[in-house]
Amino acid sequence: KLFIYLFLAFVCRIGMAQQSPLYSQYILNEFIINPATAGNDGMTAITLNGRKQWLGWKFAPENYSASISGRILKSPQSFVAKRSGARSQKKGPSGRVGLGGSVIVDRNGAMNKTSVSFTYAYHLPFHNSQLSMGLTFLANQFRIDDEFAEVVDPGDPLNGLIGSSTFSPDAGLGIDFSVTKFHAGFAAYNLFQSPVKFGAESIDYRELRLERHYYFLGTYKDKFQSKPEWQYEPSLVARGTERFNGMIEASVRFIYMNEYWFGFSGRTTKDIIFLMGLKVDMFYFGYSFDYGFNDIAKLSYGSHEVVVAIKLGDNTRRYRYWERY
C-alpha cells in the first residue's frame, strides 16, 4: 500500500498536478503560486485557504494554507545625528520591496507534506505599469502517516519508518508584469528537485523527488460599458512539468460593485468549477465547487474550497502603485 501511495504522489505522469497543491481560488491569492506578486498591488494580504478534494474518498487529497504578503512602503528621508554632532542624511525604504511567507499543509493519501516559505520580491515601476520579480525559499517536511500507511511485507525497505518524517529544502522564482487592467506572470517551483529520503539505503530515491513545476497566469479586468457597476475578469492559468505533463484552466468572474462576484472555470482534466464570493469592508470570502467528469471524480461529492482573506490598504494604495512607489 505504501509504495502505491508513493508512486501516485511522486511518479505518476497522469496525476502530476497532485504533487503540488491544486487551487481553484488562486485568483484571490496569486501569491500562493507566484512569489513575484508579494506586495505587487501595495496591499498587505493575510489569507487562509482550505480545500477538500473528492469528498467521500478516504484517501483524497486535502490542503490547508495560511499566507501573508505585503510591501515595505515608501518613506521620506531622515537625518541621523552622529556622535560628533554632525547630521547625516538617511534614505528610507524605496517602496519597491515586497515580503511574504506561507505555511502549507498538503495531505495526499499516506503522505503528509508541510511547507514553510519565505519570499522576497522586488518591484520596478514604469509609466502606468510595473515589473515584479520574486524569489522564495521552501522548507518541506514529509511524513508517512501511520494512520493510512501499512507495511505488509516484513522485508519492505520502509519497514519501521512508518510515522517518520524527513526534511527537503527547495526554492522557487517568479516574474509578473502589470498594467491597470491586465497582468501576466510566470513562476517555477522545486528548482532543486530535491529527493525525498526516509533513510532506507536500499531505496532508489531518484524517482522519489519533487519535480520542477511551472506556472503561467494571465488576468484581464474591465467594466461593462453599458453596466459600469459590473466588471468582468477572464483569466488563464497553465501548469506543467519538464515531463510535459500539464493542465490548463480558463476562468471568468463577474463582479458587482467590487463587493460580490460569481464565475466559472474549466480545466483540461475534465473539471468544471463554480466560483462565488463577497467582500465586506477589508474582508474577502470565497467558495468554489469542483465537479469532475473523470472516473474518480464522478464517484465523489465534488471538491470544495474555502478562502478567507483580509487586505489592508485598499483605500489608499490599490491599483495605484505606479503613482505611490
Rosetta silent file (secondary structure, phi, psi, omega in degrees, C-alpha in Angstrom):
SEQUENCE: KLFIYLFLAFVCRIGMAQQSPLYSQYILNEFIINPATAGNDGMTAITLNGRKQWLGWKFAPENYSASISGRILKSPQSFVAKRSGARSQKKGPSGRVGLGGSVIVDRNGAMNKTSVSFTYAYHLPFHNSQLSMGLTFLANQFRIDDEFAEVVDPGDPLNGLIGSSTFSPDAGLGIDFSVTKFHAGFAAYNLFQSPVKFGAESIDYRELRLERHYYFLGTYKDKFQSKPEWQYEPSLVARGTERFNGMIEASVRFIYMNEYWFGFSGRTTKDIIFLMGLKVDMFYFGYSFDYGFNDIAKLSYGSHEVVVAIKLGDNTRRYRYWERY
SCORE:     score description
SCORE:     0.000 S_00000001
   1 L     0.000  -42.040 -176.629    0.000    0.000    0.000 S_00000001
   2 H   -62.573  -44.598 -178.588    2.742    2.406    0.930 S_00000001
   3 H   -67.527  -29.611  175.210    4.574    2.044   -2.377 S_00000001
   4 H   -64.084  -44.680  179.504    1.312    2.581   -4.250 S_00000001
   5 H   -64.430  -43.056  179.089    0.799    5.907   -2.410 S_00000001
   6 H   -63.482  -40.159  179.218    4.391    6.953   -3.036 S_00000001
   7 H   -62.359  -46.051  179.974    4.062    6.034   -6.687 S_00000001
   8 H   -65.258  -34.922 -175.674    0.882    8.081   -7.113 S_00000001
   9 H   -79.229  -29.076 -170.270    2.327   11.052   -5.254 S_00000001
  10 H  -122.266  -22.750 -171.126    5.722   11.272   -6.932 S_00000001
  11 L  -113.970  -33.204 -170.474    5.933    9.251  -10.154 S_00000001
  12 L   -57.826  124.422 -177.253    2.523    9.064  -11.823 S_00000001
  13 L   -74.449  -39.309 -176.887    2.559   11.110  -15.021 S_00000001
  14 L   -67.126  -38.111 -176.965   -1.201   11.481  -15.354 S_00000001
  15 L   -95.956   33.094 -172.738   -1.646   12.754  -11.810 S_00000001
  16 H   -59.652  -31.459 -174.465    1.271   15.191  -11.889 S_00000001
  17 H   -65.877  -20.304 -176.439   -0.778   18.108  -10.531 S_00000001
  18 H   -81.145   -7.117  174.469   -1.207   16.329   -7.212 S_00000001
  19 H   -70.716  -29.328  173.323    2.486   16.547   -6.360 S_00000001
  20 L  -117.448  149.460 -177.124    1.832   20.234   -5.702 S_00000001
  21 L   -58.927  146.557  177.762   -1.413   21.583   -4.199 S_00000001
  22 L  -105.563  132.760 -177.930   -4.230   22.430   -6.579 S_00000001
  23 L  -125.262  132.196  172.236   -6.149   25.677   -6.048 S_00000001
  24 L   -93.148  -20.840 -177.918   -9.435   26.801   -7.584 S_00000001
  25 L  -104.613   32.069 -178.387   -9.370   30.173   -5.776 S_00000001
  26 H   -60.092  -25.992 -176.384   -5.884   31.187   -6.910 S_00000001
  27 H   -66.640  -23.451  177.215   -7.281   34.481   -8.207 S_00000001
  28 H   -85.554  -11.869 -178.127   -7.876   35.634   -4.602 S_00000001
  29 L  -154.355   70.818 -177.752   -4.306   34.809   -3.579 S_00000001
  30 H   -65.703  -20.360  178.699   -1.944   34.709   -6.539 S_00000001
  31 H   -58.396  -26.994 -176.298    0.978   34.925   -4.122 S_00000001
  32 H   -70.802  -18.267  178.780    0.457   31.243   -3.332 S_00000001
  33 L  -121.071   -6.133  178.672    1.541   30.294   -6.892 S_00000001
  34 L  -144.981  109.227 -177.364    3.784   33.219   -7.881 S_00000001
  35 H   -65.548  -19.438 -179.297    6.270   34.790   -5.419 S_00000001
  36 H   -67.561  -18.490 -177.153    6.624   37.891   -7.617 S_00000001
  37 H   -87.166    6.917  177.887    3.136   39.057   -6.586 S_00000001
  38 L   -66.815  106.541  179.334    4.116   39.625   -2.941 S_00000001
  39 L    75.693   17.024 -175.836    3.008   43.229   -2.398 S_00000001
  40 L   -67.975  -24.857  178.256    2.639   43.966   -6.113 S_00000001
  41 L  -100.793    8.052  178.175   -0.557   45.984   -5.563 S_00000001
  42 L    81.650    0.376 -177.321    0.748   47.785   -2.465 S_00000001
  43 L   -99.841  157.417  172.049   -1.626   45.965   -0.147 S_00000001
  44 E  -102.581  121.870 -174.581   -0.968   43.704    2.825 S_00000001
  45 E  -120.739  130.795  173.173   -2.913   40.453    2.480 S_00000001
  46 E  -117.868  121.790 -170.454   -3.482   37.720    5.057 S_00000001
  47 E  -131.240  134.639  173.331   -5.164   34.674    3.555 S_00000001
  48 E  -115.432  134.652 -175.661   -6.475   31.366    4.903 S_00000001
  49 E  -135.905  136.209  175.423   -7.332   28.603    2.465 S_00000001
  50 E  -135.319  131.661 -178.326   -8.866   25.159    2.915 S_00000001
  51 E  -135.925  130.155  175.675   -9.505   22.609    0.180 S_00000001
  52 E  -119.187  115.823 -175.077  -11.027   19.141    0.363 S_00000001
  53 L   -99.280  141.824  177.899  -10.746   17.204   -2.890 S_00000001
  54 L    51.308   60.516 -179.299  -13.016   14.368   -3.988 S_00000001
  55 L   -56.348  131.506 -177.457  -15.220   14.484   -0.920 S_00000001
  56 L   110.461  -16.055  176.492  -16.286   10.988    0.068 S_00000001
  57 L   -96.913  133.267 -175.762  -12.934    9.297   -0.633 S_00000001
  58 L   -66.195  -38.193 -175.337  -10.924    8.292    2.424 S_00000001
  59 L  -102.404   20.444 -176.916   -7.512    8.937    0.852 S_00000001
  60 L   -69.368  146.483  178.743   -8.488   12.019   -1.144 S_00000001
  61 L   -64.012  144.818  171.913   -6.050   14.968   -1.147 S_00000001
  62 E  -142.923  150.828 -171.550   -6.731   17.893    1.163 S_00000001
  63 E  -142.817  138.669  177.089   -4.851   21.124    1.598 S_00000001
  64 E  -135.387  137.823 -177.969   -4.722   23.933    4.149 S_00000001
  65 E  -146.034  153.241  172.881   -2.636   27.084    3.907 S_00000001
  66 E  -136.368  131.265 -177.169   -2.021   30.404    5.636 S_00000001
  67 E  -141.826  154.798  174.680   -0.083   33.178    3.940 S_00000001
  68 E  -140.882  136.641  178.589    0.824   36.817    4.429 S_00000001
  69 E  -148.440  150.183 -179.451    2.338   39.172    1.882 S_00000001
  70 E  -169.213 -171.430 -174.371    2.845   42.908    1.665 S_00000001
  71 E  -130.874  137.941  174.434    5.063   45.750    0.621 S_00000001
  72 L   -76.303  116.452 -171.019    7.550   47.887    2.504 S_00000001
  73 L   -72.383  156.220  176.725    6.099   51.344    2.000 S_00000001
  74 L   -72.190  133.934  178.685    7.954   54.334    0.703 S_00000001
  75 L  -130.598  153.994 -177.088    9.077   56.665    3.487 S_00000001
  76 L   -71.821  166.853  176.760   10.769   60.061    3.391 S_00000001
  77 L   -72.377  150.641 -179.992   14.431   60.688    4.032 S_00000001
  78 E  -130.110  166.249  179.483   15.523   61.347    7.602 S_00000001
  79 E  -115.371  131.845 -177.088   18.545   62.865    9.302 S_00000001
  80 E  -113.172  130.309 -179.871   20.596   60.912   11.831 S_00000001
  81 E   -82.292  133.134  176.272   22.802   62.657   14.393 S_00000001
  82 L   -91.998  169.409  179.988   26.395   61.423   14.720 S_00000001
  83 L   -62.756  -30.880 -179.625   28.495   61.426   17.875 S_00000001
  84 L   -73.577   -9.775 -178.030   30.427   64.421   16.565 S_00000001
  85 L   101.335  -16.324  178.099   27.215   66.422   16.388 S_00000001
  86 L   -73.236  159.871 -179.520   27.012   66.379   12.620 S_00000001
  87 E  -118.237  133.983  177.988   23.914   65.091   10.909 S_00000001
  88 E  -113.802  146.966 -179.311   23.869   62.625    8.040 S_00000001
  89 E   -83.399  133.598 -179.106   21.045   62.024    5.627 S_00000001
  90 E  -124.053  126.481  179.864   19.481   58.576    5.688 S_00000001
  91 L   -81.675  140.300  175.560   17.179   57.293    2.966 S_00000001
  92 L   -84.656  179.211  178.258   14.056   55.423    3.924 S_00000001
  93 L   -56.865  140.870 -175.551   12.711   52.322    2.175 S_00000001
  94 L   -77.581  -12.391 -177.129   12.173   52.896   -1.533 S_00000001
  95 L    82.109   12.252 -178.773    8.795   51.158   -1.597 S_00000001
  96 L  -103.917   -4.987 -174.857    9.967   48.595   -4.124 S_00000001
  97 E   -99.007  131.209  173.455   10.454   45.623   -1.792 S_00000001
  98 E  -116.883  144.215  179.535    7.741   43.057   -1.106 S_00000001
  99 E  -128.401  153.570  178.496    7.902   40.345    1.545 S_00000001
 100 E  -162.852  166.776  177.633    5.783   37.292    2.204 S_00000001
 101 E  -158.794  158.296 -179.557    5.542   33.957    3.915 S_00000001
 102 E  -153.769  155.892  170.744    3.283   30.934    3.987 S_00000001
 103 E  -127.268  123.489 -176.532    2.606   27.653    5.742 S_00000001
 104 E  -125.899  127.260  175.775    1.018   24.926    3.606 S_00000001
 105 E  -112.905  116.894 -176.463   -0.166   21.521    4.829 S_00000001
 106 E  -120.520  117.232  179.834   -0.864   19.096    1.999 S_00000001
 107 E  -109.201  119.965 -176.722   -2.233   15.639    2.767 S_00000001
 108 E  -133.645   94.106 -177.034   -2.199   13.174   -0.113 S_00000001
 109 L    65.953 -127.658 -179.001   -3.031    9.619    0.902 S_00000001
 110 L   -85.998   -1.109 -177.271   -0.409    8.343    3.320 S_00000001
 111 E  -104.850  122.417  175.616    1.961   11.198    2.543 S_00000001
 112 E  -109.126  130.954 -179.515    1.750   14.424    4.558 S_00000001
 113 E  -124.632  127.733  175.143    3.724   17.436    3.388 S_00000001
 114 E  -119.170  122.968 -177.493    4.216   20.632    5.384 S_00000001
 115 E  -118.644  132.525  173.492    5.906   23.546    3.609 S_00000001
 116 E  -118.109  130.737 -176.092    7.128   26.788    5.154 S_00000001
 117 E  -129.585  152.805  170.967    8.242   29.534    2.789 S_00000001
 118 E  -129.986  132.536 -172.563    9.804   32.975    2.919 S_00000001
 119 E  -124.031  137.547  173.017    9.557   35.253   -0.119 S_00000001
 120 E  -120.537  128.130  179.586   11.448   38.345   -1.244 S_00000001
 121 E  -127.424  151.668  178.292   10.071   40.376   -4.163 S_00000001
 122 E  -132.683  132.091 -173.690   11.293   43.489   -5.932 S_00000001
 123 E  -117.047  129.058  179.052    9.028   45.792   -7.964 S_00000001
 124 E  -110.728  110.062  179.557   10.155   48.137  -10.734 S_00000001
 125 E   -81.707  140.924  172.609    7.586   50.831  -11.595 S_00000001
 126 E  -124.603 -169.208  179.203    7.345   52.241  -15.104 S_00000001
 127 L   -70.177  109.958  179.343    4.828   54.581  -16.703 S_00000001
 128 L    56.412   29.294  177.907    1.444   53.090  -15.766 S_00000001
 129 E  -156.532  172.009 -177.826    2.988   49.648  -15.408 S_00000001
 130 E  -153.812  136.313  174.517    5.114   47.547  -13.088 S_00000001
 131 E  -110.556  125.890 -176.721    7.580   44.695  -13.412 S_00000001
 132 E  -120.666  141.888  177.372    7.856   42.407  -10.382 S_00000001
 133 E  -132.543  142.176 -176.743   10.366   39.671   -9.584 S_00000001
 134 E  -142.936  150.151  177.137   10.292   37.290   -6.653 S_00000001
 135 E  -133.962  132.271 -178.742   12.337   34.543   -5.036 S_00000001
 136 E  -126.092  143.043  178.242   11.024   32.125   -2.435 S_00000001
 137 E  -112.200  132.868 -172.846   12.821   29.664   -0.177 S_00000001
 138 E  -117.887  137.366  170.566   10.998   26.493    0.870 S_00000001
 139 E  -118.180  109.486 -175.813   11.448   24.149    3.813 S_00000001
 140 E  -106.129  131.154  173.410    9.474   20.945    3.154 S_00000001
 141 E  -116.022  126.042  177.860    8.778   18.258    5.710 S_00000001
 142 E  -109.359  138.524 -179.037    7.398   14.911    4.503 S_00000001
 143 E  -137.882  135.934  174.891    5.821   12.419    6.867 S_00000001
 144 E   -86.859  115.526 -174.631    4.427    8.919    6.300 S_00000001
 145 L   -73.196  118.748 -178.922    1.067    8.865    8.058 S_00000001
 146 L   -73.340  -10.005  177.179    0.815    5.806   10.286 S_00000001
 147 L   -77.159  -32.998 -175.899   -2.986    6.034   10.158 S_00000001
 148 L  -107.228  -22.282 -175.915   -3.156    5.296    6.420 S_00000001
 149 L   -94.053  143.839  179.137    0.152    3.503    5.727 S_00000001
 150 L  -147.140  129.887  176.686    0.731   -0.172    6.428 S_00000001
 151 L   -95.478  117.461 -178.518    3.744   -2.380    5.716 S_00000001
 152 L   -90.426  -40.377 -178.199    2.617   -5.897    4.773 S_00000001
 153 L   -89.453  119.975  178.738    5.989   -7.402    3.801 S_00000001
 154 L   -59.470  -23.788  179.150    8.452   -7.601    6.726 S_00000001
 155 L   -87.677    6.181  178.642   11.269   -7.215    4.209 S_00000001
 156 L   -59.977  131.419 -178.975    9.923   -3.906    2.954 S_00000001
 157 L   -63.503  -18.006  177.452   12.777   -1.335    2.977 S_00000001
 158 L   -95.621    8.067  177.882   10.418    1.166    4.633 S_00000001
 159 L   -62.857  127.182 -177.718    9.560   -1.239    7.450 S_00000001
 160 L    92.769   -5.941 -179.484    9.975    0.630   10.712 S_00000001
 161 L  -103.441   -0.025  177.851    9.797    4.039    9.041 S_00000001
 162 L   -63.842  129.567 -177.059    6.019    4.443    9.199 S_00000001
 163 L    91.887   -6.944  179.940    5.289    7.631   11.094 S_00000001
 164 L   -84.643  168.070 -178.353    8.766    9.015   10.434 S_00000001
 165 E  -136.814  162.328  178.186    9.486   12.284    8.663 S_00000001
 166 E  -143.276  158.615 -175.522   12.214   13.809    6.527 S_00000001
 167 E  -112.170  139.825 -179.079   13.276   17.316    5.550 S_00000001
 168 E  -144.156  111.612  178.280   13.779   18.589    1.995 S_00000001
 169 E   -82.313  155.482  176.774   14.753   22.212    1.137 S_00000001
 170 E  -162.103 -173.597 -175.912   13.873   23.823   -2.172 S_00000001
 171 E  -154.827  166.241  176.656   13.209   27.166   -3.864 S_00000001
 172 E  -148.862  162.535  177.844   11.064   28.945   -6.430 S_00000001
 173 E  -143.967  160.868 -179.318   11.116   32.106   -8.506 S_00000001
 174 E  -156.535  163.330  176.532    8.617   34.225  -10.394 S_00000001
 175 E  -142.527  146.584 -177.032    8.088   37.274  -12.576 S_00000001
 176 E  -147.921  137.613  176.273    4.988   39.394  -13.127 S_00000001
 177 E  -122.245  128.855 -173.430    4.136   42.342  -15.372 S_00000001
 178 E  -127.580  139.542  164.891    1.149   44.536  -14.509 S_00000001
 179 E  -125.188 -173.732 -172.727   -0.742   47.384  -16.103 S_00000001
 180 L   -59.396  -43.679 -173.390   -4.036   48.907  -14.984 S_00000001
 181 L  -109.381   -8.297 -172.317   -6.330   46.267  -16.473 S_00000001
 182 E  -142.848  146.673  169.517   -4.050   43.348  -17.241 S_00000001
 183 E  -151.210  151.899 -179.989   -1.209   41.385  -15.746 S_00000001
 184 E  -139.159  143.874 -177.618    0.684   38.237  -16.662 S_00000001
 185 E  -144.308  160.370  177.662    3.137   36.182  -14.656 S_00000001
 186 E  -136.878  139.637 -179.720    5.391   33.134  -14.778 S_00000001
 187 E  -143.149  151.742  176.098    6.692   31.062  -11.852 S_00000001
 188 E  -133.548  131.959 -179.928    8.817   27.964  -11.325 S_00000001
 189 E  -121.303  164.053 -177.695    8.864   25.869   -8.144 S_00000001
 190 L    57.841   50.367 -176.651   11.011   22.991   -6.874 S_00000001
 191 L   -61.950  -35.619 -177.797   14.069   24.406   -8.620 S_00000001
 192 L   -83.080  -16.152 -176.198   16.420   21.972   -6.850 S_00000001
 193 L    49.572   52.081 -173.890   14.140   18.956   -7.415 S_00000001
 194 L   -63.966  137.609  175.893   15.173   17.720   -4.000 S_00000001
 195 E   -73.266  155.006  178.705   14.804   13.967   -3.322 S_00000001
 196 L  -107.110  100.040 -173.855   12.527   12.764   -0.527 S_00000001
 197 L  -108.229  128.628  178.429   14.647   10.397    1.570 S_00000001
 198 L  -105.999    9.494  171.906   13.323    8.471    4.562 S_00000001
 199 L    99.844   -5.577  179.354   16.631    6.834    5.468 S_00000001
 200 L   -86.033  113.563 -174.982   16.307    3.457    3.780 S_00000001
 201 L   -69.957  -20.355 -176.657   19.530    2.924    1.784 S_00000001
 202 L   -82.436   -1.561 -178.567   18.018    0.152   -0.326 S_00000001
 203 L   -97.202  134.568  175.041   15.515    2.530   -1.972 S_00000001
 204 L   -83.876  107.354 -175.055   16.349    4.300   -5.232 S_00000001
 205 L   -89.836    6.707 -178.212   15.275    7.874   -4.459 S_00000001
 206 L   -66.094  -29.192  176.839   15.990    9.261   -7.905 S_00000001
 207 L   -91.154  -20.689  178.921   12.327    8.923   -8.826 S_00000001
 208 L   -90.425   72.748 -178.524   11.055    9.920   -5.374 S_00000001
 209 E  -141.681  164.997  177.698   11.788   13.597   -5.794 S_00000001
 210 L   -81.366  121.135  177.800    9.938   16.838   -6.287 S_00000001
 211 L   -76.977  148.621  176.695    9.536   17.602   -9.951 S_00000001
 212 L   -70.557  128.318 -178.116   10.085   21.131  -11.160 S_00000001
 213 E  -113.439  143.267  179.872    6.710   22.801  -11.738 S_00000001
 214 E  -122.627  142.582 -179.930    5.959   25.765  -13.972 S_00000001
 215 E  -130.644  138.361  170.286    3.008   28.163  -13.816 S_00000001
 216 E  -127.128  131.774 -177.226    1.760   30.786  -16.253 S_00000001
 217 E  -135.219  132.297  174.661   -1.040   33.147  -15.249 S_00000001
 218 E  -134.231  136.418 -177.257   -2.772   35.916  -17.177 S_00000001
 219 E  -139.019  137.559  175.783   -5.697   38.061  -15.987 S_00000001
 220 E  -126.946  140.958 -177.945   -7.696   40.884  -17.570 S_00000001
 221 L  -141.404  130.623 -179.160  -10.258   43.040  -15.759 S_00000001
 222 E  -156.564  169.378  179.527  -12.573   45.745  -17.110 S_00000001
 223 E   -96.729  153.600  169.409  -16.067   47.226  -16.750 S_00000001
 224 L   -75.869  130.069 -176.995  -19.080   46.707  -18.977 S_00000001
 225 L   -64.393  -36.894 -179.443  -19.685   49.980  -20.810 S_00000001
 226 L   -81.208  -21.756 -179.955  -23.460   49.698  -20.551 S_00000001
 227 L  -132.743   78.653 -174.529  -23.338   48.500  -16.921 S_00000001
 228 L   -65.291  -16.296  177.177  -20.348   50.179  -15.228 S_00000001
 229 L   -75.083  -12.292  178.184  -21.298   48.725  -11.847 S_00000001
 230 E  -105.772  140.484  174.638  -20.436   45.295  -13.287 S_00000001
 231 E  -123.942  151.565  174.572  -16.927   44.107  -14.113 S_00000001
 232 E  -121.152  145.400 -174.022  -15.749   41.022  -15.964 S_00000001
 233 E  -141.538   89.164  172.272  -12.457   39.250  -15.295 S_00000001
 234 E   -79.761  148.210  179.487  -11.273   36.440  -17.584 S_00000001
 235 E  -148.947  158.178  179.466   -8.108   34.602  -16.526 S_00000001
 236 E  -141.436  131.644  175.594   -5.980   31.717  -17.659 S_00000001
 237 E  -130.465  134.429  178.121   -3.535   29.582  -15.684 S_00000001
 238 E  -123.313  135.417  178.992   -1.372   26.808  -17.096 S_00000001
 239 E  -122.629  145.096  179.280    0.617   24.312  -15.024 S_00000001
 240 E  -165.307  168.663  177.453    3.225   21.882  -16.245 S_00000001
 241 E  -124.901  177.132  179.013    6.418   19.939  -15.544 S_00000001
 242 L   -71.073  -12.269  175.405    9.540   19.125  -17.537 S_00000001
 243 L   -88.932    9.383  177.434    7.903   15.828  -18.486 S_00000001
 244 L    67.588   17.548  171.098    5.302   17.867  -20.377 S_00000001
 245 L   -77.624  124.908 -173.983    2.533   16.840  -18.009 S_00000001
 246 E  -145.172  168.151  177.528    0.262   19.853  -17.990 S_00000001
 247 E  -151.152  138.058  178.303   -3.113   21.300  -17.208 S_00000001
 248 E  -119.312  135.507  179.064   -4.819   24.470  -18.423 S_00000001
 249 E  -128.211  123.534  178.387   -7.589   26.230  -16.535 S_00000001
 250 E  -111.245  134.765 -175.719   -9.686   29.039  -18.016 S_00000001
 251 E  -135.381  159.103  170.543  -11.935   31.152  -15.774 S_00000001
 252 E  -145.986  131.948  176.903  -14.238   34.132  -15.906 S_00000001
 253 E  -117.389  147.876  174.399  -15.613   36.124  -12.972 S_00000001
 254 E  -119.468  123.874 -169.554  -18.394   38.718  -12.926 S_00000001
 255 E  -118.643  129.303 -179.198  -18.058   41.306  -10.161 S_00000001
 256 E  -109.467  119.821  176.189  -20.799   43.637   -8.947 S_00000001
 257 L    55.132   27.660 -179.127  -19.837   46.918   -7.242 S_00000001
 258 L    57.739   21.553 -176.589  -16.464   45.400   -6.259 S_00000001
 259 L  -127.591  -28.022 -178.382  -18.295   43.533   -3.485 S_00000001
 260 E  -131.300  146.855  178.360  -19.970   40.423   -4.925 S_00000001
 261 E  -153.291  157.326  170.365  -18.859   38.009   -7.596 S_00000001
 262 E  -148.069  160.921 -178.407  -19.564   34.692   -9.233 S_00000001
 263 E  -172.586 -177.424 -176.466  -17.867   32.834  -12.029 S_00000001
 264 E  -140.861  151.847  175.919  -16.972   29.604  -13.760 S_00000001
 265 E  -137.647  156.553  174.688  -13.811   27.703  -14.645 S_00000001
 266 E  -138.609  137.866  179.309  -12.954   24.776  -16.825 S_00000001
 267 E  -114.572  154.384  175.955   -9.882   22.524  -16.747 S_00000001
 268 L   -71.214   -6.848  175.254   -8.402   20.262  -19.373 S_00000001
 269 L   -87.493   16.085  179.008   -8.697   17.491  -16.755 S_00000001
 270 L    67.420   40.564  174.941  -12.477   17.474  -17.427 S_00000001
 271 E  -115.662  142.566  170.269  -13.362   19.536  -14.356 S_00000001
 272 E  -119.888  144.999 -173.910  -15.798   22.422  -14.144 S_00000001
 273 E  -129.556  135.592  173.076  -15.727   24.849  -11.221 S_00000001
 274 E  -106.327  130.159 -177.147  -18.337   27.233   -9.843 S_00000001
 275 E  -117.288  144.361  174.078  -16.974   30.292   -8.012 S_00000001
 276 E  -156.144  157.162  179.646  -18.681   32.755   -5.720 S_00000001
 277 E  -178.694  175.347  178.241  -17.678   35.263   -3.052 S_00000001
 278 E  -152.817  160.331  177.515  -18.186   38.625   -1.435 S_00000001
 279 E  -118.955  131.430  176.576  -16.256   41.470    0.130 S_00000001
 280 E  -126.054  105.618 -174.173  -17.214   43.056    3.472 S_00000001
 281 L    56.269 -116.468 -178.623  -15.032   46.083    4.216 S_00000001
 282 L   -96.449    4.331 -177.520  -11.494   44.671    4.209 S_00000001
 283 E  -100.741  141.457  179.019  -12.590   41.009    4.431 S_00000001
 284 E  -123.952  135.162  179.003  -12.931   38.688    1.448 S_00000001
 285 E  -127.440  128.630  179.772  -14.822   35.386    1.444 S_00000001
 286 E  -134.266  147.064  177.489  -14.676   32.909   -1.411 S_00000001
 287 E  -139.285  141.703  175.748  -16.104   29.462   -2.107 S_00000001
 288 E  -137.227  146.631  176.580  -15.634   27.116   -5.045 S_00000001
 289 E  -125.585  123.557  179.297  -17.156   23.788   -6.000 S_00000001
 290 E  -104.687  134.744  172.835  -15.373   21.493   -8.457 S_00000001
 291 E  -128.181  127.925 -177.457  -17.130   18.735  -10.318 S_00000001
 292 E  -109.575  155.610  179.493  -15.160   16.341  -12.480 S_00000001
 293 L  -111.602   12.453  172.561  -16.150   14.020  -15.288 S_00000001
 294 L   -85.203  173.829 -171.755  -13.247   11.589  -14.908 S_00000001
 295 H   -62.962  -40.223 -177.916  -13.735    8.180  -13.299 S_00000001
 296 H   -70.590  -47.375 -174.190  -12.523    9.164   -9.803 S_00000001
 297 H   -65.674  -33.247 -178.163  -14.358   12.484   -9.554 S_00000001
 298 H   -68.053  -18.178  178.890  -17.682   11.022  -10.712 S_00000001
 299 L   -97.625   13.760  179.842  -17.644    8.694   -7.698 S_00000001
 300 L  -121.080 -179.507  176.848  -17.188   11.557   -5.216 S_00000001
 301 L   -99.823   28.090  178.582  -19.210   14.506   -3.945 S_00000001
 302 L    83.163  174.972  177.608  -17.007   17.017   -5.721 S_00000001
 303 E  -110.965  141.206 -175.153  -14.165   19.136   -4.410 S_00000001
 304 E  -125.989  140.911 -179.977  -14.743   22.099   -2.095 S_00000001
 305 E  -140.830  136.314 -179.841  -12.534   25.078   -1.346 S_00000001
 306 E  -127.137  136.473  179.099  -12.990   27.985    1.057 S_00000001
 307 E  -129.163  133.145  172.766  -10.897   31.171    1.245 S_00000001
 308 E  -126.825  127.170 -177.051  -10.961   33.904    3.895 S_00000001
 309 E  -138.495  152.024  171.125   -8.706   36.928    3.414 S_00000001
 310 E  -126.232  130.245 -178.672   -8.121   40.344    4.901 S_00000001
 311 E  -123.386  123.368 -176.640   -6.478   43.034    2.767 S_00000001
 312 E  -104.403  141.021  177.759   -5.152   46.227    4.310 S_00000001
 313 L    96.018   16.755 -175.578   -4.505   49.468    2.451 S_00000001
 314 H   -63.959  -40.178 -172.768   -7.329   49.196   -0.085 S_00000001
 315 H   -71.772  -29.819 -172.290   -8.446   52.831    0.067 S_00000001
 316 H  -107.701  -16.947 -169.734   -5.057   54.431   -0.461 S_00000001
 317 H  -123.620  -32.337 -166.426   -2.972   52.013   -2.497 S_00000001
 318 L   -60.968  135.463  177.503   -4.810   49.507   -4.608 S_00000001
 319 L    62.651   12.237  178.437   -4.322   49.759   -8.388 S_00000001
 320 L  -127.310   30.871 -173.737   -2.279   52.977   -7.964 S_00000001
 321 H   -66.858  -30.632 -177.264    1.142   51.508   -7.262 S_00000001
 322 H   -73.179  -13.445  174.975    2.862   53.302  -10.156 S_00000001
 323 H   -93.700  -31.509 -173.747    1.943   56.674   -8.548 S_00000001
 324 H   -90.072  -22.551 -172.245    2.798   55.781   -4.955 S_00000001
 325 L  -115.658    0.000    0.000    6.022   53.856   -5.430 S_00000001
